[in-house]
Amino acid sequence: MKTDSSMNQDEVKQVAAYKNLTKVIQSAADATYPELKLTAVRELNTLLSLESPPIDELIQNGILPILVDCLKENSHVNLQVEAAWALTNMTSGNSEQTIQVVAAGTVPFFLEFLKSKNLDTYEPALWALGNIIGDGPLLREFVIRMGVVQPLVSFTQWNVPSPILYNVALVIGNLCRSYCYSTISTETVLQILPALEVLISHEDLDILKCALWAIAFLADGGKELIQMVIESGMLPKLISFMGHKEIKIQSPALRVVGNILKGTDEQCQMVLNHDPFSHFPSEGFCSNKNILEEEFRFLCSVTSCNHVWVQAIIDVGLISKIIEMLNCGGLLDYVAAKAISNLTKHCTENQMITLIRQGVLKPFCDVLTGQFEETTKTVLCGLSNMLKMAHTHADELAKSIYDCGGLAKIEELQTHESVEIYEAAQQIIELYFGDDS
């Protein structure tokens, strides 16, 4: 056990605070002296801001009903605000702690604070509700049933300071998240979409960013929610944000459009109708490592669509950008290889020949024997797709693979330690190069 002399200053303060815990709780419960009560609740907030806050200890010692009583003190706004912050800090703990805060009856008070027109109560109420909603679908549905949507939406209908509106956007984003077994109801989405339309027109980029992520979460909830986003009329503006000068706007915009492209062919066509390729970041893919993940997601979505999209990708010259990414090493090789392999699943024979004649084949084969097995598997899959559909161009394609050194690399992979890789390599050789090898 550490002695006082071996502890740093923060640890000493934490030990002292814990020793004082019972006294602070007693003072917070004592209504005799309002100012001492306020001081005690402020001390609780200090405790809750420690690196390891004593949330469980406070709950076990009965702090929740004391803080809820403080929320009722309409004549003592400062006490309400301090208590609200204490409860908000407790909702940032683990799921069980958050559930206990909700079970104490806090949500109705937080919702009332949103309607109070008092700026001081907005922030803790928004943060608390955001934490509760973000805990998962069960608490989210509970807070929705309690009526959170309308007061949230109302913030976008009148002039509120940007920091408040930013917090509103964060809470709406948590509402819009999809879980593997639960998505937000269409009724709630219909209420939220007009607010999101206002938020994506805001001049504050942080608010815009949060709103775009909220829409991205919605578009990740399946075809019905995708259709609702499209029918909201926001699609042209959402697509245009892919070309925004700020990376923090480009990233969620790419995610929004990429998620929409997971929908039906008709929904994908709606995106194509708005010329999305003209809104790519000006420097092309992978211009900044901070958005590589989003560009990868988008590239996978774009190249996974039907042959109409394949032609659009060819027409706008995106193939050359994908080729440039090959042989850059690591993740970039995989991103480009995945894009090309996706294209081979959806292109026509003539489109496949166009890809080859644009120079895809050699750099594609060059990454076959790289250090990442996933890249190798992806290229083998793409080559197999090409050979299956070559038909009248089968001899030309086989010769091109041989000439660029691809066949030698495939043969080398027959001794690979991965069963999946050497079997895929063997199958390609047996089916398409058996007579010549």
SEPAMAR-580661 format. One record per residue (C-alpha): z, y, x; chain. Coordinates in steps of 0.25 Angstrom, whole numbers. Layout:
# SEPAMAR-580661
<r <Z Y X> "A">;
...
This chain:
# SEPAMAR-580661
<r <0 0 0> "A">;
<r <-3 14 5> "A">;
<r <7 24 9> "A">;
<r <7 38 5> "A">;
<r <3 42 20> "A">;
<r <-9 32 19> "A">;
<r <-15 37 6> "A">;
<r <-25 48 5> "A">;
<r <-22 61 -3> "A">;
<r <-30 56 -15> "A">;
<r <-22 43 -15> "A">;
<r <-9 50 -14> "A">;
<r <-13 58 -26> "A">;
<r <-17 46 -34> "A">;
<r <-4 39 -31> "A">;
<r <4 51 -35> "A">;
<r <-4 53 -48> "A">;
<r <-2 38 -52> "A">;
<r <13 40 -50> "A">;
<r <13 52 -59> "A">;
<r <5 44 -70> "A">;
<r <16 42 -80> "A">;
<r <21 56 -79> "A">;
<r <7 62 -82> "A">;
<r <5 53 -94> "A">;
<r <18 57 -100> "A">;
<r <15 71 -98> "A">;
<r <1 69 -104> "A">;
<r <8 63 -116> "A">;
<r <19 74 -118> "A">;
<r <14 84 -128> "A">;
<r <26 93 -126> "A">;
<r <20 102 -115> "A">;
<r <5 103 -117> "A">;
<r <3 109 -103> "A">;
<r <10 98 -96> "A">;
<r <2 88 -105> "A">;
<r <-11 95 -100> "A">;
<r <-7 94 -86> "A">;
<r <-4 79 -87> "A">;
<r <-17 76 -93> "A">;
<r <-24 84 -82> "A">;
<r <-16 75 -72> "A">;
<r <-21 63 -79> "A">;
<r <-35 68 -76> "A">;
<r <-32 70 -62> "A">;
<r <-27 55 -62> "A">;
<r <-40 51 -69> "A">;
<r <-48 58 -58> "A">;
<r <-42 50 -47> "A">;
<r <-51 40 -40> "A">;
<r <-44 28 -47> "A">;
<r <-39 34 -60> "A">;
<r <-27 27 -67> "A">;
<r <-35 26 -80> "A">;
<r <-28 12 -83> "A">;
<r <-15 17 -80> "A">;
<r <-16 29 -89> "A">;
<r <-21 21 -100> "A">;
<r <-10 11 -99> "A">;
<r <0 22 -99> "A">;
<r <-5 27 -112> "A">;
<r <-13 39 -108> "A">;
<r <-25 37 -118> "A">;
<r <-17 41 -131> "A">;
<r <-11 53 -123> "A">;
<r <-25 58 -119> "A">;
<r <-30 56 -133> "A">;
<r <-19 64 -139> "A">;
<r <-23 75 -129> "A">;
<r <-37 75 -135> "A">;
<r <-31 79 -148> "A">;
<r <-25 92 -143> "A">;
<r <-35 101 -149> "A">;
<r <-26 113 -146> "A">;
<r <-26 109 -131> "A">;
<r <-40 108 -126> "A">;
<r <-37 107 -111> "A">;
<r <-28 95 -114> "A">;
<r <-39 89 -122> "A">;
<r <-49 91 -111> "A">;
<r <-40 85 -100> "A">;
<r <-37 73 -109> "A">;
<r <-52 71 -112> "A">;
<r <-55 72 -97> "A">;
<r <-44 62 -94> "A">;
<r <-50 52 -104> "A">;
<r <-64 55 -99> "A">;
<r <-59 51 -85> "A">;
<r <-53 38 -91> "A">;
<r <-66 34 -98> "A">;
<r <-73 35 -84> "A">;
<r <-64 22 -80> "A">;
<r <-68 8 -83> "A">;
<r <-73 3 -97> "A">;
<r <-59 -2 -101> "A">;
<r <-53 12 -98> "A">;
<r <-64 19 -106> "A">;
<r <-63 10 -118> "A">;
<r <-48 13 -118> "A">;
<r <-51 28 -118> "A">;
<r <-60 26 -130> "A">;
<r <-50 17 -137> "A">;
<r <-40 28 -136> "A">;
<r <-48 36 -146> "A">;
<r <-54 46 -137> "A">;
<r <-69 46 -141> "A">;
<r <-67 54 -154> "A">;
<r <-60 65 -146> "A">;
<r <-71 66 -136> "A">;
<r <-81 67 -147> "A">;
<r <-73 78 -153> "A">;
<r <-73 85 -140> "A">;
<r <-88 85 -140> "A">;
<r <-88 93 -153> "A">;
<r <-78 103 -149> "A">;
<r <-87 113 -143> "A">;
<r <-77 114 -132> "A">;
<r <-83 113 -118> "A">;
<r <-71 108 -111> "A">;
<r <-70 95 -120> "A">;
<r <-85 92 -119> "A">;
<r <-85 87 -105> "A">;
<r <-74 77 -105> "A">;
<r <-78 72 -119> "A">;
<r <-92 70 -114> "A">;
<r <-88 63 -101> "A">;
<r <-78 54 -109> "A">;
<r <-89 50 -119> "A">;
<r <-99 48 -108> "A">;
<r <-90 38 -101> "A">;
<r <-86 31 -114> "A">;
<r <-101 29 -118> "A">;
<r <-105 25 -104> "A">;
<r <-95 14 -104> "A">;
<r <-104 5 -112> "A">;
<r <-111 2 -126> "A">;
<r <-99 -1 -134> "A">;
<r <-91 12 -131> "A">;
<r <-105 20 -132> "A">;
<r <-107 14 -146> "A">;
<r <-93 18 -150> "A">;
<r <-94 32 -145> "A">;
<r <-108 33 -152> "A">;
<r <-101 28 -165> "A">;
<r <-90 39 -163> "A">;
<r <-101 50 -164> "A">;
<r <-104 54 -149> "A">;
<r <-119 56 -151> "A">;
<r <-119 68 -160> "A">;
<r <-110 77 -152> "A">;
<r <-117 73 -139> "A">;
<r <-130 77 -145> "A">;
<r <-125 90 -150> "A">;
<r <-122 95 -136> "A">;
<r <-138 95 -134> "A">;
<r <-139 104 -146> "A">;
<r <-132 116 -141> "A">;
<r <-130 124 -128> "A">;
<r <-119 117 -120> "A">;
<r <-117 118 -105> "A">;
<r <-125 109 -96> "A">;
<r <-113 101 -90> "A">;
<r <-109 97 -104> "A">;
<r <-124 93 -108> "A">;
<r <-125 85 -95> "A">;
<r <-112 77 -100> "A">;
<r <-119 76 -114> "A">;
<r <-131 70 -107> "A">;
<r <-123 60 -99> "A">;
<r <-116 55 -112> "A">;
<r <-129 54 -119> "A">;
<r <-134 46 -107> "A">;
<r <-123 36 -109> "A">;
<r <-125 35 -123> "A">;
<r <-140 31 -120> "A">;
<r <-137 20 -110> "A">;
<r <-142 6 -114> "A">;
<r <-134 -7 -111> "A">;
<r <-140 -21 -111> "A">;
<r <-135 -24 -125> "A">;
<r <-133 -10 -131> "A">;
<r <-142 2 -133> "A">;
<r <-139 15 -140> "A">;
<r <-143 15 -155> "A">;
<r <-156 22 -159> "A">;
<r <-148 30 -169> "A">;
<r <-140 36 -157> "A">;
<r <-153 38 -149> "A">;
<r <-159 46 -160> "A">;
<r <-147 55 -159> "A">;
<r <-147 56 -144> "A">;
<r <-162 58 -142> "A">;
<r <-163 73 -146> "A">;
<r <-151 76 -137> "A">;
<r <-158 70 -125> "A">;
<r <-171 78 -129> "A">;
<r <-163 90 -127> "A">;
<r <-156 85 -114> "A">;
<r <-169 82 -107> "A">;
<r <-174 96 -109> "A">;
<r <-161 102 -103> "A">;
<r <-163 110 -90> "A">;
<r <-151 104 -83> "A">;
<r <-157 92 -75> "A">;
<r <-144 84 -76> "A">;
<r <-144 85 -91> "A">;
<r <-159 81 -91> "A">;
<r <-156 69 -81> "A">;
<r <-145 64 -90> "A">;
<r <-153 65 -102> "A">;
<r <-165 57 -96> "A">;
<r <-155 46 -92> "A">;
<r <-150 45 -106> "A">;
<r <-165 44 -111> "A">;
<r <-167 33 -100> "A">;
<r <-155 25 -105> "A">;
<r <-161 26 -119> "A">;
<r <-175 22 -115> "A">;
<r <-168 10 -108> "A">;
<r <-163 5 -121> "A">;
<r <-176 -2 -126> "A">;
<r <-188 1 -134> "A">;
<r <-182 7 -146> "A">;
<r <-175 17 -138> "A">;
<r <-187 20 -129> "A">;
<r <-195 23 -142> "A">;
<r <-184 33 -147> "A">;
<r <-185 40 -133> "A">;
<r <-200 40 -134> "A">;
<r <-200 45 -149> "A">;
<r <-190 56 -145> "A">;
<r <-202 64 -139> "A">;
<r <-195 65 -125> "A">;
<r <-205 55 -118> "A">;
<r <-214 66 -112> "A">;
<r <-202 74 -106> "A">;
<r <-195 61 -101> "A">;
<r <-208 57 -94> "A">;
<r <-210 71 -88> "A">;
<r <-196 71 -82> "A">;
<r <-201 60 -72> "A">;
<r <-208 71 -65> "A">;
<r <-196 80 -64> "A">;
<r <-193 86 -51> "A">;
<r <-179 81 -51> "A">;
<r <-176 67 -47> "A">;
<r <-164 66 -56> "A">;
<r <-173 69 -68> "A">;
<r <-185 60 -63> "A">;
<r <-175 48 -62> "A">;
<r <-171 47 -77> "A">;
<r <-185 51 -81> "A">;
<r <-191 39 -74> "A">;
<r <-180 30 -80> "A">;
<r <-183 35 -94> "A">;
<r <-198 33 -93> "A">;
<r <-196 20 -86> "A">;
<r <-187 15 -97> "A">;
<r <-197 19 -108> "A">;
<r <-207 11 -101> "A">;
<r <-199 -2 -103> "A">;
<r <-203 0 -118> "A">;
<r <-215 -5 -126> "A">;
<r <-229 -3 -121> "A">;
<r <-230 8 -132> "A">;
<r <-218 15 -126> "A">;
<r <-223 14 -112> "A">;
<r <-237 20 -117> "A">;
<r <-229 32 -123> "A">;
<r <-224 35 -109> "A">;
<r <-238 33 -103> "A">;
<r <-244 43 -113> "A">;
<r <-235 54 -106> "A">;
<r <-241 52 -93> "A">;
<r <-228 47 -85> "A">;
<r <-235 46 -72> "A">;
<r <-238 61 -71> "A">;
<r <-223 63 -71> "A">;
<r <-219 54 -59> "A">;
<r <-211 61 -48> "A">;
<r <-221 69 -40> "A">;
<r <-218 61 -27> "A">;
<r <-220 48 -34> "A">;
<r <-211 36 -34> "A">;
<r <-199 35 -25> "A">;
<r <-200 49 -21> "A">;
<r <-185 49 -21> "A">;
<r <-175 37 -19> "A">;
<r <-166 43 -30> "A">;
<r <-176 39 -41> "A">;
<r <-182 27 -34> "A">;
<r <-175 18 -44> "A">;
<r <-180 26 -56> "A">;
<r <-194 26 -51> "A">;
<r <-193 11 -49> "A">;
<r <-189 9 -63> "A">;
<r <-200 18 -68> "A">;
<r <-210 11 -59> "A">;
<r <-206 -2 -64> "A">;
<r <-207 2 -79> "A">;
<r <-221 9 -77> "A">;
<r <-227 -3 -70> "A">;
<r <-221 -13 -80> "A">;
<r <-229 -7 -92> "A">;
<r <-243 -12 -97> "A">;
<r <-257 -11 -91> "A">;
<r <-259 3 -97> "A">;
<r <-247 8 -88> "A">;
<r <-253 0 -76> "A">;
<r <-266 8 -78> "A">;
<r <-258 21 -79> "A">;
<r <-251 18 -66> "A">;
<r <-264 15 -59> "A">;
<r <-271 28 -65> "A">;
<r <-260 38 -60> "A">;
<r <-260 32 -46> "A">;
<r <-246 26 -46> "A">;
<r <-250 14 -39> "A">;
<r <-252 21 -26> "A">;
<r <-238 26 -27> "A">;
<r <-233 12 -30> "A">;
<r <-241 7 -18> "A">;
<r <-234 18 -9> "A">;
<r <-220 12 -12> "A">;
<r <-224 -1 -7> "A">;
<r <-220 -4 7> "A">;
<r <-210 7 7> "A">;
<r <-199 -4 8> "A">;
<r <-187 -8 0> "A">;
<r <-186 -4 -15> "A">;
<r <-199 4 -14> "A">;
<r <-207 -9 -11> "A">;
<r <-200 -16 -23> "A">;
<r <-203 -4 -33> "A">;
<r <-218 -3 -29> "A">;
<r <-219 -19 -29> "A">;
<r <-212 -19 -43> "A">;
<r <-222 -9 -48> "A">;
<r <-234 -16 -44> "A">;
<r <-229 -29 -49> "A">;
<r <-226 -23 -62> "A">;
<r <-240 -18 -63> "A">;
<r <-246 -31 -60> "A">;
<r <-239 -37 -72> "A">;
<r <-245 -27 -82> "A">;
<r <-259 -23 -76> "A">;
<r <-273 -28 -80> "A">;
<r <-281 -36 -69> "A">;
<r <-290 -23 -67> "A">;
<r <-277 -15 -65> "A">;
<r <-272 -25 -55> "A">;
<r <-284 -24 -47> "A">;
<r <-283 -9 -47> "A">;
<r <-269 -10 -42> "A">;
<r <-274 -19 -30> "A">;
<r <-286 -9 -27> "A">;
<r <-276 2 -27> "A">;
<r <-269 -5 -15> "A">;
<r <-257 -11 -21> "A">;
<r <-259 -25 -16> "A">;
<r <-256 -23 -1> "A">;
<r <-243 -15 -1> "A">;
<r <-239 -24 -13> "A">;
<r <-241 -37 -4> "A">;
<r <-235 -30 8> "A">;
<r <-221 -30 2> "A">;
<r <-221 -45 -1> "A">;
<r <-213 -48 11> "A">;
<r <-203 -37 11> "A">;
<r <-188 -38 11> "A">;
<r <-185 -37 -4> "A">;
<r <-188 -50 -12> "A">;
<r <-189 -43 -25> "A">;
<r <-201 -35 -19> "A">;
<r <-208 -48 -14> "A">;
<r <-206 -55 -28> "A">;
<r <-211 -42 -35> "A">;
<r <-224 -42 -26> "A">;
<r <-226 -57 -28> "A">;
<r <-225 -55 -43> "A">;
<r <-235 -44 -43> "A">;
<r <-245 -52 -34> "A">;
<r <-244 -63 -44> "A">;
<r <-247 -54 -56> "A">;
<r <-259 -49 -49> "A">;
<r <-265 -62 -45> "A">;
<r <-262 -68 -59> "A">;
<r <-271 -57 -66> "A">;
<r <-281 -55 -55> "A">;
<r <-291 -64 -62> "A">;
<r <-305 -59 -58> "A">;
<r <-299 -52 -46> "A">;
<r <-291 -64 -41> "A">;
<r <-298 -66 -28> "A">;
<r <-298 -51 -25> "A">;
<r <-283 -50 -27> "A">;
<r <-280 -63 -19> "A">;
<r <-289 -58 -7> "A">;
<r <-282 -44 -8> "A">;
<r <-268 -51 -7> "A">;
<r <-273 -59 5> "A">;
<r <-280 -47 12> "A">;
<r <-267 -38 11> "A">;
<r <-258 -49 17> "A">;
<r <-252 -52 3> "A">;
<r <-255 -67 4> "A">;
<r <-249 -69 18> "A">;
<r <-236 -62 12> "A">;
<r <-236 -71 0> "A">;
<r <-237 -83 9> "A">;
<r <-226 -78 18> "A">;
<r <-217 -78 5> "A">;
<r <-219 -93 3> "A">;
<r <-207 -95 12> "A">;
<r <-198 -84 6> "A">;
<r <-184 -87 4> "A">;
<r <-185 -83 -11> "A">;
<r <-189 -94 -20> "A">;
<r <-195 -84 -30> "A">;
<r <-203 -77 -19> "A">;
<r <-209 -89 -12> "A">;
<r <-212 -96 -25> "A">;
<r <-220 -83 -30> "A">;
<r <-227 -83 -17> "A">;
<r <-231 -97 -17> "A">;
<r <-236 -96 -32> "A">;
<r <-245 -84 -28> "A">;
<r <-251 -92 -16> "A">;
<r <-253 -105 -24> "A">;
<r <-259 -98 -37> "A">;
<r <-268 -87 -30> "A">;
<r <-270 -91 -15> "A">;
<r <-269 -106 -15> "A">;
<r <-284 -108 -11> "A">;
<r <-284 -97 -1> "A">;
<r <-271 -98 6> "A">;
